[in-house]
Amino acid sequence: MTILVTGARGGISRAVAGQLLEAGHEVRVGGRVPEGDVVELDLARPETFGAVQGIRAVFLYAELGGLKPFLDAAREAGVEQVVLLSARGADPAAADAIMRVHGEAEAAVRESGIPWTFLRPGGFATNRLWWAADVRAGRAVREPFPDSQSALIHEADLAAVARHALTEPGHANAAYALTGPESLTARRQAELIGEAIGRPVSVERQDLAEYRRELAHLPAELLETRIRRLAALTGKPDPTTATVEEVTGTPARGFAEWAADHAADFG
Ligand SMILES: NC(=O)c1ccc[n+]([C@@H]2O[C@H](COP(=O)([O-])OP(=O)(O)OC[C@H]3O[C@@H](n4cnc5c(N)ncnc54)[C@H](OP(=O)(O)O)[C@@H]3O)[C@@H](O)[C@H]2O)c1
């Protein structure tokens, strides 16, 4: 039976759908913008929930406005499993806004009664695509905390864990903390992108006020949470887990490999 992958335009969703199709599974991709093979599915608009008819399992994004209406529709349609893209530290009582949103999403999934698996990644390597325009233009990339460390996860590893959870037994009611294999500073990540494209990429310290102006479109609480996290990981390693390898049987890909896979985005 078919697996529904939500969040069509996201990098993670594309990787999940791609790996499932490659492994021969039937996939329906849902997104807020229906184009090509994408069916319309907006987790905030119940009139689009017809996308869940005939579906066995769902790869689900956390929706800021809450997941209960979608999960009710999924249960009524006979969905047997939900794999939720959550976040490390998810907790409905957290002071950190990102952890709270994902904690609330996890609570809604637990309450739905549908068997679940929670993927709790730390930072995504795809976040570094924010640097791509500057790198392509030959400019330095700008970061407010260039020595802040992160163990970024390759989208292919996150997708591989999702694929195992969606298509094999043994992952029901499991929560997986997922990271890349190594904690690196933003400066080192920029160096590795430079090695992948064959010319150096430098990092300039960005003024915090300018950073706040640039990201003024984000909800203020999310932006301040992000700044606090970056500051907290300056000079401190971001803890890693071995969960990607435990679930998939293959070690997590390092940042150098991610940079090589994305050289065309930066080059
Ligand atoms: N970036 C990180 O480091 C990180 C780390 C841990 C967890 N996360 C979580 O992972 C998720 C994706 O993050 P991202 O950074 O990859 O974001 P992104 O690239 O901006 O992607 C956002 C995704 O959310 C989907 N989406 C948003 N609202 C939706 C709605 N109402 N209905 C259906 N889909 C909706 C979008 O799908 P369409 O536009 O195609 O509908 C798109 O796939 C977020 O929940 C984020 O908090 C991110």
The ligand as a Gaussian input file, in Angstrom:
#p B3LYP/6-31G(d) Opt

LIG

0 1
 N       16.683000      22.833000       9.803000
 C       17.096000      22.148000      10.871000
 O       18.278000      22.152000      11.261000
 C       16.114000      21.306000      11.639000
 C       16.559000      20.515000      12.692000
 C       15.640000      19.707000      13.387000
 C       14.312000      19.707000      13.008000
 N       13.910000      20.502000      11.980000
 C       12.482000      20.488000      11.588000
 O       12.333000      19.872000      10.325000
 C       11.255000      20.473000       9.611000
 C       11.745000      20.975000       8.240000
 O       12.735000      21.902000       8.443000
 P       13.540000      22.531000       7.230000
 O       14.582000      23.368000       7.836000
 O       13.902000      21.456000       6.241000
 O       12.437000      23.456000       6.612000
 P       12.178000      23.889000       5.110000
 O       13.265000      23.482000       4.211000
 O       11.772000      25.303000       5.209000
 O       10.935000      23.025000       4.742000
 C        9.726000      23.285000       5.317000
 C        8.877000      22.066000       5.013000
 O        7.691000      22.126000       5.775000
 C        6.604000      21.794000       4.948000
 N        5.430000      22.455000       5.492000
 C        5.406000      23.634000       6.155000
 N        4.143000      23.952000       6.484000
 C        3.373000      22.967000       6.004000
 C        1.985000      22.729000       6.002000
 N        1.114000      23.588000       6.569000
 N        1.527000      21.607000       5.422000
 C        2.378000      20.747000       4.810000
 N        3.711000      20.908000       4.803000
 C        4.187000      22.015000       5.370000
 C        7.003000      22.313000       3.589000
 O        6.328000      21.627000       2.576000
 P        5.597000      22.339000       1.327000
 O        5.980000      23.780000       1.315000
 O        6.020000      21.595000       0.124000
 O        4.165000      22.118000       1.625000
 C        8.495000      21.964000       3.563000
 O        8.701000      20.633000       3.196000
 C       10.734000      21.587000      10.524000
 O        9.674000      21.066000      11.310000
 C       11.925000      21.888000      11.400000
 O       11.578000      22.499000      12.625000
 C       14.772000      21.299000      11.279000

